[in-house]
Amino acid sequence: MPTPTQWAAARARQTLSAALRRAFVAMGYLEIETPCLVPTPGLEPHIDPFEVPFVPQTDVGARRTLALHTSPEYAMKRLLADPGCPPLFQLCKTFRNGEVSGHHNPEFTMLEFYRPHADYGAIMGDLERVLAAGEQAVAPGLGLFSKTPFERLTVRDALVRYADLDLRAHADGPSLKRAADARGVYTGTSTSFDDVFFHVFLERVERQLGRERPTFLVEYPASMASLARLKPGDPTVAERVELYVQGVELANGFSELTDASEQRRRLVEEQGLRRALGRPVYPLDERFLEAVGRMPPSAGIAVGFDRVLMLLLRHTHIADVLLFPAKDFV
């Protein structure tokens, strides 16, 4: 049975959901719903979907495997490609196989929103406003999200500040590894730039972010662009942002890539990474790729709703804000 703490969190969840919806509507956003069950899951190398057998009752021979979405991103971007699309948001259940920890649950609630004809600077401003409204409704006076504007900190400056490493001086994997090893950071055996970077980031940087006020970490190395466009005038970095509060990652967003050929290249590369890691490799979502080429300049961000609630209620484990956390049955 739920604990009193979990019941209190359920009431706070209702309050927070209502406050976020009011804030988005006031800014001209439209709330939508997209399918949880999809034919083609995302290809992020370190995220696995739940696969679901689909057996049509009238044609058993048409059986196929579908997946529970790991993000509503592909579907929402297909809507963004419509010329009349307004700003969009949704609160939805999202599913990621195997993720159970103090800050992870395999089934969780995601807030995801997109603004056409905007960049990631605009989406950061919108997120500041809705989180401040949520705090005012759930925990007025807490001072967690009301300290606006949030800090904007580049990835390069964060590594200089917290790890004494300059990515411009160590722009390749072997160089970064030698510099990190010299500073006592365990970097494993790989000399891949991304692998070494994440060892440094997790050991020296992540826990320091968002301590005084929320921190938007921006301008990720181009190799970590994901679905973001590269920064005009500086293609070594991408217009990607993550939000950190008290060392906890809350959001991940982009100025969206609108080049379908480049998007295809990146997804093929992710297929290769999944193959190298021994993970299932899924086909490309051709409807998504077609839509990318028609999207206007846009920005969007995905926010871990449960983690926001967890911090507002001063809890340290996501299970405290869920009535049925996975840790109780896995």
ZAVEX-611364 format. One record per residue (C-alpha): x, y, z negated; residue in one letter. Coordinates in steps of 0.1 Angstrom, whole numbers, padded with zeros to 4 digits, always signed. Each point is the difference from the previous one (the first is absolute). Layout:
REM ZAVEX-611364
XYZa/...
This chain:
REM ZAVEX-611364
+0000+0000+0000m/+0012+0036+0006p/+0016+0018-0029t/-0013+0033-0013p/+0030+0016+0018t/-0012-0015+0033q/-0036+0012-0005w/+0013+0035-0007a/+0021-0002+0032a/-0031-0011+0019a/-0019+0031-0011r/+0031+0022+0009a/+0001-0017+0034r/-0035+0011+0007q/+0008+0035-0010t/+0032+0002+0020l/-0016-0014+0031s/-0028+0026-0002a/+0025+0028-0005a/+0021-0010+0030l/-0030-0003+0022r/-0012+0035-0009r/+0035+0014+0006a/+0002-0016+0034f/-0035+0011+0011v/+0008+0035-0011a/+0031-0001+0024m/-0021-0012+0029g/+0009-0036+0000y/-0023-0028+0011l/-0002-0032-0021e/+0001-0031+0021i/+0002-0038-0003e/+0022-0023+0022t/+0001-0038+0000p/+0019-0019-0026c/+0001-0031+0022l/+0022+0006+0031v/+0013-0020+0029p/+0036+0014-0002t/+0016+0009-0033p/+0028+0025-0004g/+0036-0010+0006l/+0019+0016-0030e/+0029-0024-0006p/-0006-0003-0038h/-0038-0001-0001i/-0020-0032+0006d/-0037-0002+0007p/-0026-0025-0012f/-0009-0021+0030e/-0036-0010+0003v/-0014-0028+0023p/-0030+0012+0021f/-0022-0028+0013v/-0030+0012+0021p/-0030-0022-0009q/-0011-0001+0036t/+0034-0008+0015d/+0024-0019-0022v/+0025-0001+0028g/+0004+0038-0003a/+0015-0003-0034r/+0028+0025-0006r/+0020+0015-0029t/-0009+0035-0011l/+0016+0020-0029a/-0011+0023-0028l/+0015+0034+0008h/+0031+0011-0018t/-0009+0036+0008s/-0029+0017+0019p/+0026+0020+0020e/-0004-0016+0034y/-0037+0003+0001a/+0000+0036-0013m/+0025+0010+0026k/-0022-0015+0027r/-0027+0025-0012l/+0025+0029+0000l/+0005-0006+0037a/-0036+0012+0007d/+0001+0036+0011p/-0028+0009-0024g/+0014-0017-0031c/-0001+0021-0032p/+0023-0005-0030p/-0007-0034-0014l/+0003-0018-0034f/-0010-0032-0016q/+0003-0019-0032l/+0003-0036+0008c/+0011-0034-0013k/+0033-0010+0014t/+0018-0034-0002f/+0036-0010-0001r/+0010-0036-0006n/+0023-0008-0029g/+0002+0034-0016e/-0005-0004-0038v/+0019+0022-0024s/-0004+0028-0024g/-0007+0024+0029h/-0014-0025+0025h/-0032-0020+0005n/-0007-0021+0031p/-0034+0017+0003e/+0000+0037-0007f/-0017+0033+0009t/+0016+0023+0025m/-0008+0036+0008l/+0010+0007+0036e/-0006+0033+0019f/+0010+0016+0032y/-0002+0035+0014r/+0002+0005+0038p/+0020+0030+0014h/+0021+0002-0031a/+0035-0011-0013d/+0010-0017-0032y/+0004+0034-0017g/-0038+0005+0003a/-0008-0034-0013i/+0023+0005-0030m/-0020+0032-0008g/-0033-0019+0003d/+0013-0027-0023l/+0010+0025-0026e/-0035+0015+0000r/-0018-0033-0004v/+0022-0014-0027l/-0003+0032-0020a/-0038-0003+0003a/+0002-0036-0011g/+0020+0008-0030e/-0024+0028-0010q/-0028-0024+0001a/+0016-0030-0018v/+0027+0015-0023a/-0003+0038-0001p/+0031+0016-0016g/+0022-0030+0006l/+0023+0021+0023g/+0010-0029+0022l/-0014+0012+0034f/-0009+0035-0009s/+0036+0013+0004k/-0003+0011+0036t/+0017+0003+0023p/+0017-0034-0005f/+0037-0002+0005e/+0012-0006+0036r/+0033-0019+0000l/+0018-0014+0030t/+0014-0036-0002v/+0035+0014+0006r/-0003+0024-0029d/-0014-0026-0023a/+0029-0023+0006l/+0025+0028-0005v/-0018+0010-0032r/-0005-0034-0016y/+0026-0023+0016a/+0028+0024+0010d/-0002-0012+0036l/-0004+0021+0032d/-0016-0019+0028l/+0015+0023+0026r/+0035-0010-0012a/-0010-0036-0001h/-0023-0004+0030a/+0007-0037+0007d/-0005-0031-0022g/+0037-0010-0007p/+0009+0036-0009s/-0031+0003-0023l/+0008-0033-0016k/+0036+0009-0008r/-0011+0033-0015a/-0028-0016-0020a/+0023-0029-0013d/+0025+0026-0011a/-0027+0016-0021r/-0009-0033-0017g/-0032-0006+0020v/-0007-0037+0007y/-0007-0002+0038t/-0001-0037+0006g/+0018-0016+0030t/-0017+0017+0029s/+0016+0030+0018t/-0032+0010+0016s/-0006+0038-0006f/-0036-0006-0010d/+0008-0028-0024d/+0028+0019-0017v/-0022+0031-0002f/-0028-0018-0018f/+0024-0015-0025h/+0013+0036-0008v/-0035+0014+0000f/-0016-0025-0023l/+0030+0000-0025e/+0008+0037-0002r/-0028+0021+0016v/-0036-0013-0002e/-0004+0000-0038r/+0012+0037-0001q/-0026+0014+0024l/-0031+0019-0011g/+0011+0004-0037r/-0006+0038-0004e/-0027+0002+0026r/-0011-0021+0029p/+0026-0004+0028t/-0006-0003+0037f/+0030-0018+0013l/+0004+0010+0037v/+0022-0004+0031e/+0008-0037-0001y/+0029-0013+0021p/-0012-0007+0036a/+0005-0037-0004s/-0028+0001-0027m/-0024+0020+0021a/-0027-0027+0001s/-0029+0016+0017l/+0013+0036-0004a/+0013+0023+0027r/+0036+0012-0002l/+0005+0035-0012k/+0001+0025+0029p/+0035+0015+0001g/+0015-0028-0022d/-0006-0035+0014p/+0022-0015-0027t/-0030+0002-0024v/-0037-0008+0002a/-0030+0021-0012e/-0009-0026-0026r/-0010+0007-0035v/-0005-0020-0032e/-0015+0014-0032l/+0016-0009-0034y/-0013+0008-0035v/+0019-0012-0031q/+0021-0023+0022g/-0030-0017+0015v/-0007+0001+0037e/-0036+0011+0007l/-0002+0008+0037a/+0017-0005+0034n/-0008+0022+0030g/+0012+0015+0033f/-0002+0025+0027s/-0014-0027+0023e/+0018-0014+0030l/-0020+0006+0031t/+0024-0015+0026d/-0015-0034+0008a/+0032-0013+0017s/+0021+0008-0031e/-0026-0015-0023q/+0001-0032+0020r/+0038-0001-0002r/-0002+0004-0038r/-0026-0027-0004l/+0020-0024+0021v/+0030+0007-0022e/-0022-0007-0031e/-0010-0033+0016q/+0037-0009+0002g/+0006+0009-0036l/-0029-0021-0011r/+0014-0029+0021r/+0034+0004-0016a/-0015+0000-0034l/-0019-0032+0007g/-0034+0017-0003r/-0029-0005+0023p/+0002+0021+0032v/-0033+0014+0012y/-0009+0014+0035p/+0000+0037+0007l/-0033+0018-0004d/-0005+0012+0035e/-0031+0020-0008r/+0020+0019-0026f/+0028+0006+0024l/-0023+0013+0026e/-0015+0024-0025a/+0034+0013-0011v/+0006+0014+0034g/-0033+0020-0001r/+0004+0014-0036m/+0005+0037-0005p/+0028+0012-0023p/-0013-0014-0033s/+0011-0008-0036a/-0012-0026-0025g/+0008-0015-0033i/-0009-0031-0020a/-0004+0003-0038v/-0001-0027-0026g/-0033+0009-0017f/+0005-0025-0029d/+0035+0014-0008r/-0014+0036+0000v/-0026-0012-0025l/+0026-0018-0020m/+0021+0031-0005l/-0030+0023-0007l/-0010-0024-0029l/+0037-0003-0012r/+0002-0038+0007h/+0031-0017+0011t/-0016-0031+0016h/-0024-0001+0029i/-0019-0029-0017a/-0012+0025-0026d/-0021+0019+0026v/-0015-0031+0017l/-0030-0020-0013l/+0013-0032+0017f/+0038+0003+0004p/+0018-0028+0019a/+0023-0008-0029k/-0030-0016-0017d/-0005-0026+0027f/+0033-0005+0020v/
